[in-house]
């Protein structure tokens, strides 16, 4: 995958620590499927970036649409 040809998007992730496992868990509100976990913030960030990149790639092959901007 060539990331430089993809348009740049910025998404906000909600991150919490799971008290049962101690893992950091993150998701992007309004973006179905954009969730992941990691032992560290760096790992979680990398995992979320990978998931979002895969979902954005899927948009071009399926009927999926990008989440719309919203003020929270």
C-alpha positions in Angstrom: 0.0 0.0 0.0 1.3 3.4 -0.9 0.3 5.9 1.8 1.6 9.0 0.1 -1.2 8.7 -2.6 -4.0 8.6 0.0 -5.7 11.8 1.1 -4.8 13.0 4.6 -7.5 12.7 7.2 -7.5 13.4 10.9 -9.6 11.5 13.3 -10.1 11.7 17.1 -9.8 8.5 19.1 -11.3 7.8 22.5 -8.8 5.9 24.6 -9.4 4.1 27.9 -7.5 1.6 30.0 -9.3 -1.6 30.5 -9.1 -2.3 34.2 -9.5 -6.1 33.7 -6.6 -6.5 31.3 -4.6 -3.3 31.8 -4.6 -2.8 28.0 -5.2 0.6 26.3 -8.4 0.4 24.2 -9.2 2.9 21.6 -11.9 3.6 19.1 -12.9 6.4 16.6 -16.5 7.5 17.3 -18.7 7.4 14.2 -16.3 5.2 12.3 -17.6 1.6 12.4 -14.8 -1.0 12.8 -12.2 1.6 13.9 -11.1 0.1 17.2 -8.0 -1.6 18.6 -6.0 -2.2 21.7 -2.3 -2.1 22.8 0.0 -2.4 25.7 1.4 1.1 25.2 0.2 4.3 23.7 2.6 3.9 20.8 1.3 0.4 20.0 -2.3 1.5 20.3 -1.6 4.4 18.0 0.1 2.2 15.4 -2.8 -0.3 15.6 -5.4 2.3 15.1 -3.6 3.9 12.2 -3.4 0.4 10.5 -7.1 -0.3 11.1 -8.1 3.2 9.8 -5.9 2.8 6.7 -7.5 -0.6 5.9 -11.0 0.9 6.4 -10.2 3.8 4.1 -8.8 1.4 1.5 -12.1 -0.6 1.8 -14.1 2.6 1.0 -12.8 2.5 -2.6 -13.9 -1.1 -3.0 -17.2 -1.2 -1.2 -20.3 0.8 -0.4 -18.8 2.1 2.8 -18.6 5.8 3.4 -16.3 7.9 5.5 -17.7 9.3 8.7 -19.0 12.8 8.5 -17.5 15.6 10.5 -19.4 16.4 13.7 -19.0 18.7 16.6 -19.1 16.9 20.0 
